[in-house]
Amino acid sequence: MLFKRNIFQQKQGRRELKHAINKLDCHLLRQNLKHVMHYDNNADEHGKYFIRSVYFDNSEDKVLTEKKEGYLSRNKYRVRLYNHDRTTLKLERKSKRNNLCQKISCPISPEEYKAICMGNVGWMEEDDRSLMRELYIQMHLYQLKPVTVVDYNREVFIYPYGNVRITFDSSIKTSFRNTYILNRDLPMIEALDPNLVVLEVKYDEFLPDVIKKLLQVNDRRLGTYSKYHLSRMYG
């Protein structure tokens, strides 16, 4: 399985809607979506892959507080890998500006991530990756550091018109401040009721009517459902 590691940036903001749904609704939606959407090319034959992310924050919970208070302009930094494959490791900045989301990413090596965890960050100041230099500045200004790991399984559906991406995130777990994401056996605990699935709907300028109709379910709970927010319930 190949995940693109080139520097990537969403030039225009995208809209995101998040809902918590039960597993029955998830099953029904999945069956409906299969008729008009296709699986992400990076996913396995069942349309799924495993995601692990470590999020950065400081001792005053700056990032968490901005999320909880609904700041219209905020940034979130994380390091992410897929299916425990170290070659997919990347640094990401996810930004929100007036309810539109943007994301930029660049590759990071396991050795570089280990150095950051150990406080060895001087090399970041003049790194040729602009995002790495940006994180260095943020770490110095706000003392950001890796604080918690989040694991989950993601199922992805794609629809080209409107650049629609629908995901079902399940088995969301947190490490409770253990940040060594390269450890496959990292102890994890449930961060969300295992009977619930987080449905995310992402699109550009418009959400096609055919997708709107397929997304109708009886019992869904619209909310933020930030996986980082969920992971911090325990500290």
KETI-147414 format. One record per residue: residue in one letter; y, x, z of N, C-alpha, C, O in turn; residue number from 0. Coordinates in steps of 0.02 Angstrom, whole numbers. Layout:
N
> a, Y, X, Z, Y, X, Z, Y, X, Z, Y, X, Z, NUM $
...
//
This chain:
235
> m, -59, 42, 0, 0, 0, 0, 62, 44, 0, 66, 91, 39, 0 $
> l, 110, 30, -42, 170, 71, -49, 231, 32, -26, 241, -25, -46, 1 $
> f, 272, 63, 16, 335, 35, 36, 390, 82, 13, 386, 142, 26, 2 $
> k, 441, 57, -21, 493, 99, -47, 529, 135, 10, 547, 105, 61, 3 $
> r, 539, 201, 1, 570, 242, 53, 639, 267, 31, 671, 305, 68, 4 $
> n, 662, 249, -28, 728, 270, -50, 781, 236, -8, 770, 183, 21, 5 $
> i, 841, 267, -7, 897, 235, 28, 910, 168, -6, 917, 165, -67, 6 $
> f, 913, 116, 34, 920, 49, 7, 974, 12, 44, 979, 15, 105, 7 $
> q, 1015, -24, 7, 1068, -63, 38, 1076, -130, 2, 1076, -133, -59, 8 $
> q, 1081, -183, 42, 1096, -248, 14, 1172, -252, 4, 1209, -254, 53, 9 $
> k, 1194, -252, -58, 1266, -248, -72, 1301, -312, -52, 1359, -310, -31, 10 $
> q, 1268, -367, -57, 1298, -430, -37, 1260, -459, 23, 1199, -449, 29, 11 $
> g, 1296, -494, 65, 1263, -522, 123, 1216, -578, 104, 1225, -613, 55, 12 $
> r, 1164, -586, 145, 1115, -639, 134, 1117, -686, 194, 1136, -668, 250, 13 $
> r, 1098, -748, 181, 1095, -797, 234, 1025, -797, 264, 975, -788, 230, 14 $
> e, 1023, -808, 329, 958, -810, 365, 956, -871, 410, 1003, -884, 447, 15 $
> l, 901, -908, 405, 887, -963, 451, 822, -948, 487, 774, -925, 457, 16 $
> k, 821, -961, 552, 761, -946, 591, 741, -1007, 632, 783, -1041, 661, 17 $
> h, 676, -1020, 632, 648, -1077, 668, 584, -1055, 704, 549, -1010, 680, 18 $
> a, 569, -1086, 760, 504, -1079, 791, 463, -1140, 774, 485, -1197, 785, 19 $
> i, 404, -1130, 746, 361, -1186, 728, 292, -1174, 758, 274, -1118, 776, 20 $
> n, 253, -1228, 763, 185, -1219, 790, 138, -1197, 734, 156, -1198, 675, 21 $
> k, 78, -1178, 753, 31, -1150, 704, 7, -1202, 653, -8, -1185, 596, 22 $
> l, 4, -1265, 673, -16, -1317, 626, 37, -1324, 571, 19, -1326, 512, 23 $
> d, 100, -1327, 590, 154, -1331, 541, 154, -1269, 496, 167, -1274, 436, 24 $
> c, 140, -1212, 526, 136, -1150, 487, 82, -1156, 433, 93, -1137, 376, 25 $
> h, 24, -1182, 452, -30, -1189, 404, -10, -1237, 348, -24, -1223, 289, 26 $
> l, 21, -1293, 365, 41, -1342, 315, 94, -1313, 267, 90, -1323, 207, 27 $
> l, 142, -1278, 295, 194, -1247, 253, 164, -1195, 207, 181, -1192, 148, 28 $
> r, 120, -1155, 233, 87, -1103, 193, 52, -1134, 132, 58, -1108, 77, 29 $
> q, 16, -1188, 143, -20, -1219, 88, 28, -1246, 35, 14, -1243, -25, 30 $
> n, 85, -1273, 57, 134, -1299, 10, 170, -1243, -28, 180, -1249, -89, 31 $
> l, 188, -1191, 7, 226, -1137, -25, 186, -1100, -77, 213, -1074, -126, 32 $
> k, 120, -1097, -68, 78, -1061, -115, 83, -1089, -186, 68, -1053, -234, 33 $
> h, 103, -1152, -192, 105, -1183, -258, 166, -1161, -299, 165, -1165, -360, 34 $
> v, 219, -1138, -265, 280, -1120, -302, 305, -1049, -289, 348, -1025, -325, 35 $
> m, 278, -1016, -238, 300, -949, -220, 242, -900, -226, 184, -921, -230, 36 $
> h, 256, -836, -225, 203, -786, -227, 211, -737, -169, 264, -731, -139, 37 $
> y, 156, -703, -153, 157, -655, -98, 200, -594, -115, 207, -576, -174, 38 $
> d, 226, -563, -64, 261, -499, -71, 211, -448, -99, 154, -445, -77, 39 $
> n, 233, -408, -147, 189, -358, -177, 166, -305, -128, 115, -272, -140, 40 $
> n, 203, -295, -74, 183, -245, -24, 130, -271, 25, 102, -232, 64, 41 $
> a, 116, -336, 22, 69, -365, 70, -3, -358, 46, -15, -338, -11, 42 $
> d, -49, -373, 91, -120, -370, 73, -139, -433, 34, -95, -473, 17, 43 $
> e, -203, -443, 21, -225, -499, -19, -211, -567, 14, -213, -619, -18, 44 $
> h, -197, -565, 79, -181, -627, 116, -106, -635, 125, -84, -680, 161, 45 $
> g, -67, -592, 93, 5, -597, 98, 34, -570, 162, 91, -587, 179, 46 $
> k, -3, -529, 199, 19, -507, 266, 23, -431, 272, -8, -394, 234, 47 $
> y, 63, -410, 320, 62, -340, 342, 87, -337, 414, 117, -384, 440, 48 $
> f, 75, -279, 445, 94, -268, 514, 160, -229, 516, 169, -181, 479, 49 $
> i, 205, -249, 561, 270, -216, 569, 278, -193, 641, 263, -231, 687, 50 $
> r, 301, -132, 649, 320, -107, 715, 390, -78, 711, 405, -38, 666, 51 $
> s, 434, -98, 756, 503, -74, 757, 522, -52, 827, 498, -81, 877, 52 $
> v, 564, -1, 832, 594, 18, 896, 669, 9, 889, 699, 32, 840, 53 $
> y, 699, -26, 937, 770, -43, 934, 811, 2, 979, 788, 25, 1032, 54 $
> f, 873, 14, 958, 919, 57, 996, 969, 13, 1033, 993, -37, 1008, 55 $
> d, 984, 33, 1095, 1034, 0, 1136, 1057, 51, 1189, 1033, 108, 1189, 56 $
> n, 1101, 30, 1233, 1122, 76, 1286, 1109, 45, 1354, 1082, -10, 1359, 57 $
> s, 1129, 81, 1407, 1114, 59, 1475, 1152, -5, 1493, 1133, -39, 1541, 58 $
> e, 1205, -20, 1456, 1243, -81, 1469, 1222, -139, 1423, 1253, -192, 1423, 59 $
> d, 1169, -128, 1385, 1142, -180, 1340, 1195, -205, 1290, 1203, -265, 1280, 60 $
> k, 1231, -158, 1260, 1284, -176, 1213, 1258, -219, 1156, 1286, -271, 1141, 61 $
> v, 1204, -197, 1123, 1177, -233, 1065, 1150, -301, 1085, 1162, -351, 1051, 62 $
> l, 1114, -303, 1141, 1086, -366, 1165, 1142, -416, 1182, 1137, -475, 1165, 63 $
> t, 1194, -392, 1216, 1249, -436, 1236, 1285, -464, 1176, 1302, -523, 1174, 64 $
> e, 1297, -422, 1125, 1331, -446, 1064, 1290, -500, 1030, 1317, -548, 1002, 65 $
> k, 1223, -491, 1032, 1179, -541, 1002, 1182, -607, 1041, 1191, -660, 1012, 66 $
> k, 1175, -603, 1106, 1173, -663, 1148, 1239, -701, 1146, 1239, -762, 1150, 67 $
> e, 1295, -665, 1139, 1360, -697, 1139, 1383, -717, 1069, 1437, -745, 1060, 68 $
> g, 1342, -702, 1019, 1355, -725, 952, 1414, -692, 917, 1451, -726, 881, 69 $
> y, 1423, -626, 927, 1477, -591, 892, 1470, -601, 817, 1415, -596, 790, 70 $
> l, 1525, -615, 783, 1524, -625, 711, 1517, -560, 672, 1499, -560, 613, 71 $
> s, 1533, -504, 704, 1527, -438, 673, 1489, -392, 720, 1515, -374, 773, 72 $
> r, 1429, -373, 701, 1389, -330, 745, 1337, -291, 703, 1319, -312, 648, 73 $
> n, 1314, -236, 732, 1264, -193, 700, 1204, -184, 747, 1212, -185, 808, 74 $
> k, 1146, -176, 717, 1085, -163, 756, 1047, -108, 720, 1034, -111, 660, 75 $
> y, 1027, -56, 758, 991, 1, 729, 919, 0, 753, 905, -17, 811, 76 $
> r, 874, 17, 708, 803, 19, 726, 767, 69, 682, 790, 86, 627, 77 $
> v, 710, 92, 706, 664, 132, 665, 601, 90, 657, 576, 60, 705, 78 $
> r, 575, 88, 596, 521, 41, 579, 467, 75, 539, 480, 122, 501, 79 $
> l, 405, 52, 549, 349, 73, 506, 303, 14, 495, 303, -35, 532, 80 $
> y, 262, 20, 443, 217, -34, 421, 144, -12, 426, 126, 43, 405, 81 $
> n, 103, -56, 453, 31, -44, 456, 13, 23, 487, -37, 54, 469, 82 $
> h, 54, 45, 535, 43, 109, 570, 42, 169, 523, 15, 221, 539, 83 $
> d, 71, 162, 464, 73, 215, 414, 136, 256, 424, 191, 232, 412, 84 $
> r, 129, 318, 447, 187, 360, 462, 230, 376, 401, 289, 392, 408, 85 $
> t, 201, 371, 342, 239, 386, 282, 289, 330, 265, 332, 339, 223, 86 $
> t, 283, 273, 298, 330, 218, 286, 387, 217, 336, 429, 171, 335, 87 $
> l, 389, 265, 381, 439, 266, 434, 510, 268, 404, 524, 308, 360, 88 $
> k, 554, 224, 429, 623, 224, 405, 671, 202, 459, 653, 165, 506, 89 $
> l, 732, 225, 453, 787, 205, 496, 825, 149, 461, 838, 153, 401, 90 $
> e, 842, 96, 498, 877, 40, 469, 938, 22, 511, 938, 29, 573, 91 $
> r, 990, -2, 477, 1045, -34, 511, 1050, -105, 483, 1060, -114, 423, 92 $
> k, 1044, -154, 527, 1053, -223, 506, 1119, -247, 533, 1132, -244, 593, 93 $
> s, 1161, -272, 488, 1229, -293, 507, 1237, -368, 496, 1206, -398, 453, 94 $
> k, 1281, -397, 536, 1299, -467, 527, 1374, -472, 523, 1410, -447, 566, 95 $
> r, 1397, -504, 470, 1469, -513, 459, 1480, -586, 440, 1463, -608, 385, 96 $
> n, 1511, -624, 486, 1526, -695, 472, 1465, -733, 447, 1468, -768, 396, 97 $
> n, 1410, -727, 483, 1348, -763, 470, 1310, -740, 407, 1262, -772, 387, 98 $
> l, 1332, -685, 377, 1295, -655, 322, 1264, -590, 346, 1296, -551, 382, 99 $
> c, 1202, -577, 325, 1166, -519, 348, 1162, -467, 292, 1153, -484, 234, 100 $
> q, 1168, -403, 311, 1160, -347, 265, 1113, -296, 298, 1109, -292, 359, 101 $
> k, 1079, -258, 256, 1033, -208, 282, 1037, -145, 240, 1040, -149, 179, 102 $
> i, 1038, -88, 273, 1036, -23, 240, 982, 18, 274, 974, 13, 335, 103 $
> s, 947, 59, 237, 893, 99, 266, 887, 166, 232, 911, 176, 177, 104 $
> c, 854, 212, 266, 838, 278, 238, 775, 304, 271, 759, 284, 327, 105 $
> p, 739, 348, 238, 678, 376, 268, 693, 421, 327, 746, 453, 330, 106 $
> i, 647, 423, 374, 651, 468, 431, 580, 493, 445, 532, 454, 439, 107 $
> s, 573, 556, 462, 506, 584, 474, 485, 573, 546, 527, 563, 589, 108 $
> p, 420, 576, 560, 397, 571, 629, 427, 625, 674, 443, 612, 732, 109 $
> e, 435, 685, 646, 463, 741, 685, 536, 726, 703, 559, 742, 758, 110 $
> e, 573, 697, 656, 643, 680, 670, 648, 626, 723, 692, 628, 766, 111 $
> y, 603, 577, 719, 606, 525, 770, 589, 553, 839, 621, 535, 888, 112 $
> k, 540, 597, 842, 522, 629, 906, 582, 667, 934, 595, 665, 994, 113 $
> a, 619, 702, 890, 677, 740, 912, 730, 694, 941, 760, 710, 992, 114 $
> i, 741, 636, 910, 790, 588, 935, 769, 564, 1005, 811, 559, 1049, 115 $
> c, 706, 549, 1014, 681, 526, 1079, 690, 578, 1134, 700, 562, 1192, 116 $
> m, 687, 642, 1114, 694, 697, 1163, 767, 716, 1173, 782, 762, 1212, 117 $
> g, 813, 682, 1139, 884, 698, 1147, 908, 754, 1103, 966, 776, 1109, 118 $
> n, 866, 779, 1060, 884, 833, 1013, 914, 801, 951, 878, 788, 903, 119 $
> v, 981, 789, 951, 1013, 752, 897, 1067, 790, 860, 1099, 763, 815, 120 $
> g, 1079, 853, 879, 1133, 891, 848, 1126, 896, 772, 1176, 896, 736, 121 $
> w, 1065, 901, 748, 1052, 907, 676, 1076, 846, 637, 1087, 850, 577, 122 $
> m, 1083, 788, 671, 1102, 726, 637, 1175, 727, 613, 1193, 692, 566, 123 $
> e, 1216, 767, 646, 1288, 766, 633, 1305, 783, 561, 1352, 755, 532, 124 $
> e, 1268, 830, 531, 1282, 851, 463, 1224, 837, 416, 1217, 870, 365, 125 $
> d, 1183, 788, 433, 1126, 770, 391, 1152, 741, 325, 1206, 712, 322, 126 $
> d, 1113, 750, 271, 1134, 726, 206, 1125, 650, 198, 1147, 622, 147, 127 $
> r, 1094, 617, 246, 1087, 545, 244, 1144, 513, 283, 1152, 524, 343, 128 $
> s, 1184, 473, 249, 1244, 444, 281, 1225, 400, 340, 1262, 398, 390, 129 $
> l, 1169, 365, 336, 1149, 321, 391, 1130, 362, 453, 1142, 341, 509, 130 $
> m, 1100, 420, 442, 1082, 463, 498, 1145, 489, 533, 1148, 493, 594, 131 $
> r, 1195, 507, 493, 1259, 530, 522, 1293, 472, 560, 1322, 483, 613, 132 $
> e, 1288, 413, 532, 1318, 354, 565, 1285, 341, 633, 1319, 328, 682, 133 $
> l, 1218, 345, 635, 1183, 334, 698, 1203, 387, 749, 1210, 372, 808, 134 $
> y, 1210, 449, 726, 1232, 503, 771, 1298, 486, 804, 1306, 495, 865, 135 $
> i, 1346, 461, 765, 1411, 442, 792, 1404, 386, 843, 1435, 388, 897, 136 $
> q, 1364, 336, 826, 1354, 279, 872, 1320, 301, 936, 1335, 275, 990, 137 $
> m, 1274, 348, 931, 1239, 373, 991, 1288, 409, 1036, 1282, 405, 1098, 138 $
> h, 1336, 444, 1007, 1385, 480, 1048, 1438, 433, 1076, 1459, 441, 1133, 139 $
> l, 1459, 384, 1036, 1511, 338, 1060, 1486, 291, 1113, 1520, 278, 1163, 140 $
> y, 1424, 266, 1103, 1399, 213, 1147, 1334, 231, 1184, 1305, 189, 1218, 141 $
> q, 1312, 294, 1177, 1251, 317, 1210, 1190, 274, 1191, 1147, 259, 1233, 142 $
> l, 1187, 255, 1127, 1128, 218, 1104, 1066, 263, 1107, 1070, 323, 1097, 143 $
> k, 1010, 231, 1120, 946, 267, 1121, 890, 215, 1108, 902, 156, 1117, 144 $
> p, 831, 237, 1089, 775, 190, 1082, 759, 158, 1149, 752, 193, 1200, 145 $
> v, 752, 91, 1150, 740, 57, 1214, 676, 16, 1216, 646, 10, 1269, 146 $
> t, 655, -12, 1160, 594, -53, 1162, 563, -59, 1093, 598, -57, 1042, 147 $
> v, 497, -66, 1092, 459, -75, 1030, 439, -148, 1023, 422, -181, 1072, 148 $
> v, 440, -172, 961, 418, -240, 947, 366, -237, 891, 377, -207, 839, 149 $
> d, 309, -269, 903, 255, -276, 853, 249, -348, 831, 260, -394, 870, 150 $
> y, 231, -358, 768, 213, -426, 745, 179, -422, 677, 184, -372, 641, 151 $
> n, 144, -475, 661, 113, -483, 595, 157, -527, 553, 180, -580, 576, 152 $
> r, 170, -506, 491, 215, -543, 447, 178, -566, 384, 142, -527, 353, 153 $
> e, 188, -630, 367, 163, -658, 305, 224, -675, 263, 271, -707, 287, 154 $
> v, 225, -655, 199, 286, -657, 159, 275, -695, 94, 226, -684, 58, 155 $
> f, 322, -741, 79, 323, -777, 15, 389, -763, -20, 442, -760, 11, 156 $
> i, 385, -755, -87, 444, -737, -127, 456, -791, -180, 409, -817, -210, 157 $
> y, 520, -806, -191, 540, -852, -245, 601, -821, -279, 651, -809, -246, 158 $
> p, 598, -807, -345, 650, -768, -378, 718, -802, -382, 769, -768, -376, 159 $
> y, 720, -867, -392, 784, -902, -399, 818, -910, -331, 791, -942, -286, 160 $
> g, 877, -880, -325, 910, -878, -260, 887, -820, -218, 910, -811, -162, 161 $
> n, 841, -779, -246, 814, -721, -209, 789, -743, -140, 808, -714, -90, 162 $
> v, 746, -793, -139, 722, -823, -77, 662, -783, -50, 617, -763, -88, 163 $
> r, 663, -772, 14, 608, -737, 49, 593, -777, 112, 635, -784, 156, 164 $
> i, 532, -802, 117, 511, -841, 175, 456, -802, 211, 407, -781, 181, 165 $
> t, 466, -793, 276, 417, -754, 315, 393, -794, 375, 431, -834, 404, 166 $
> f, 331, -783, 393, 301, -810, 454, 283, -751, 498, 239, -711, 480, 167 $
> d, 315, -745, 556, 302, -690, 602, 262, -716, 662, 284, -762, 696, 168 $
> s, 205, -685, 674, 161, -708, 728, 139, -649, 771, 148, -591, 752, 169 $
> s, 109, -665, 828, 85, -614, 875, 140, -564, 892, 131, -503, 889, 170 $
> i, 198, -590, 911, 256, -548, 927, 247, -520, 997, 239, -556, 1046, 171 $
> k, 247, -453, 1001, 235, -419, 1064, 287, -364, 1075, 319, -341, 1028, 172 $
> t, 294, -344, 1138, 342, -292, 1156, 309, -239, 1200, 259, -252, 1234, 173 $
> s, 338, -180, 1198, 309, -124, 1235, 338, -117, 1305, 314, -76, 1344, 174 $
> f, 389, -158, 1321, 421, -152, 1386, 447, -81, 1398, 429, -48, 1446, 175 $
> r, 491, -59, 1351, 529, 3, 1356, 489, 66, 1343, 516, 121, 1350, 176 $
> n, 427, 62, 1323, 392, 121, 1298, 409, 126, 1225, 397, 80, 1187, 177 $
> t, 438, 182, 1203, 468, 186, 1136, 430, 232, 1088, 457, 248, 1035, 178 $
> y, 370, 254, 1105, 335, 300, 1061, 297, 259, 1008, 237, 245, 1017, 179 $
> i, 330, 241, 954, 302, 195, 905, 244, 226, 866, 206, 189, 834, 180 $
> l, 236, 291, 868, 182, 323, 830, 115, 319, 865, 64, 338, 836, 181 $
> n, 114, 294, 926, 52, 285, 963, 21, 218, 945, 46, 165, 965, 182 $
> r, -34, 219, 908, -67, 157, 887, -90, 115, 946, -95, 54, 941, 183 $
> d, -104, 148, 1003, -131, 113, 1061, -77, 99, 1113, -92, 93, 1173, 184 $
> l, -16, 95, 1092, 39, 80, 1138, 27, 14, 1174, 15, -37, 1141, 185 $
> p, 30, 13, 1242, 18, -50, 1278, 73, -101, 1261, 132, -85, 1263, 186 $
> m, 52, -162, 1244, 99, -214, 1223, 85, -278, 1262, 28, -290, 1283, 187 $
> i, 137, -320, 1270, 129, -385, 1302, 162, -437, 1258, 206, -422, 1218, 188 $
> e, 140, -500, 1265, 166, -554, 1224, 241, -565, 1239, 261, -567, 1297, 189 $
> a, 281, -572, 1185, 353, -586, 1193, 370, -657, 1174, 426, -680, 1186, 190 $
> l, 322, -693, 1145, 332, -763, 1124, 267, -800, 1134, 213, -771, 1126, 191 $
> d, 271, -863, 1151, 212, -906, 1157, 167, -894, 1095, 189, -906, 1039, 192 $
> p, 105, -872, 1105, 61, -857, 1048, 45, -918, 1005, 19, -910, 950, 193 $
> n, 61, -978, 1028, 51, -1038, 988, 109, -1052, 940, 106, -1098, 900, 194 $
> l, 162, -1011, 946, 220, -1020, 903, 224, -965, 851, 199, -909, 861, 195 $
> v, 255, -981, 795, 267, -935, 740, 341, -938, 723, 370, -993, 721, 196 $
> v, 372, -880, 712, 442, -880, 692, 447, -883, 616, 423, -838, 581, 197 $
> l, 477, -936, 592, 489, -946, 520, 558, -920, 504, 607, -942, 535, 198 $
> e, 563, -875, 455, 628, -850, 433, 637, -867, 360, 592, -855, 319, 199 $
> v, 695, -894, 343, 713, -910, 274, 774, -869, 256, 827, -877, 286, 200 $
> k, 766, -825, 205, 821, -782, 184, 836, -794, 110, 790, -799, 69, 201 $
> y, 899, -798, 94, 918, -811, 25, 989, -787, 13, 1026, -773, 60, 202 $
> d, 1008, -784, -51, 1075, -761, -70, 1125, -819, -70, 1140, -847, -18, 203 $
> e, 1150, -838, -130, 1202, -889, -133, 1177, -959, -120, 1214, -1001, -94, 204 $
> f, 1115, -974, -138, 1092, -1043, -131, 1017, -1045, -115, 980, -998, -130, 205 $
> l, 996, -1100, -84, 926, -1113, -71, 903, -1169, -117, 926, -1226, -109, 206 $
> p, 859, -1155, -165, 839, -1205, -214, 811, -1268, -181, 779, -1265, -129, 207 $
> d, 824, -1326, -212, 802, -1390, -184, 727, -1393, -175, 703, -1422, -126, 208 $
> v, 689, -1363, -221, 616, -1366, -215, 593, -1332, -152, 544, -1353, -121, 209 $
> i, 627, -1278, -132, 609, -1243, -70, 631, -1284, -10, 594, -1288, 39, 210 $
> k, 690, -1314, -13, 713, -1355, 43, 663, -1411, 59, 648, -1424, 117, 211 $
> k, 637, -1443, 6, 590, -1498, 16, 525, -1474, 47, 495, -1507, 89, 212 $
> l, 502, -1415, 24, 439, -1389, 50, 444, -1367, 123, 394, -1365, 158, 213 $
> l, 504, -1353, 145, 514, -1327, 213, 522, -1382, 265, 531, -1367, 324, 214 $
> q, 517, -1445, 245, 525, -1499, 293, 463, -1504, 337, 407, -1514, 314, 215 $
> v, 474, -1495, 403, 420, -1503, 452, 446, -1547, 509, 507, -1553, 519, 216 $
> n, 400, -1577, 545, 420, -1626, 596, 448, -1594, 659, 494, -1621, 689, 217 $
> d, 420, -1538, 679, 438, -1510, 744, 457, -1436, 735, 415, -1392, 740, 218 $
> r, 521, -1424, 722, 543, -1355, 717, 605, -1346, 759, 644, -1392, 768, 219 $
> r, 613, -1286, 786, 668, -1273, 832, 713, -1221, 802, 697, -1161, 800, 220 $
> l, 772, -1243, 777, 819, -1196, 747, 849, -1154, 803, 869, -1180, 855, 221 $
> g, 852, -1089, 791, 882, -1045, 841, 887, -975, 814, 872, -962, 756, 222 $
> t, 909, -929, 857, 916, -860, 835, 848, -826, 829, 834, -794, 779, 223 $
> y, 807, -832, 880, 740, -804, 881, 739, -731, 858, 695, -710, 820, 224 $
> s, 788, -693, 881, 789, -621, 868, 730, -590, 904, 719, -601, 963, 225 $
> k, 691, -551, 867, 632, -519, 898, 654, -467, 949, 618, -456, 999, 226 $
> y, 711, -435, 938, 736, -389, 989, 756, -428, 1052, 741, -407, 1108, 227 $
> h, 789, -484, 1043, 809, -526, 1100, 747, -548, 1139, 745, -545, 1200, 228 $
> l, 696, -571, 1103, 634, -593, 1136, 602, -536, 1175, 575, -547, 1229, 229 $
> s, 605, -476, 1147, 572, -419, 1180, 605, -399, 1244, 574, -368, 1287, 230 $
> r, 670, -417, 1253, 706, -397, 1312, 702, -448, 1369, 737, -441, 1419, 231 $
> m, 660, -498, 1362, 651, -545, 1417, 624, -511, 1479, 632, -534, 1535, 232 $
> y, 590, -454, 1468, 556, -420, 1524, 596, -361, 1551, 571, -325, 1594, 233 $
> g, 656, -352, 1526, 696, -296, 1552, 735, -261, 1498, 771, -213, 1512, 234 $
//
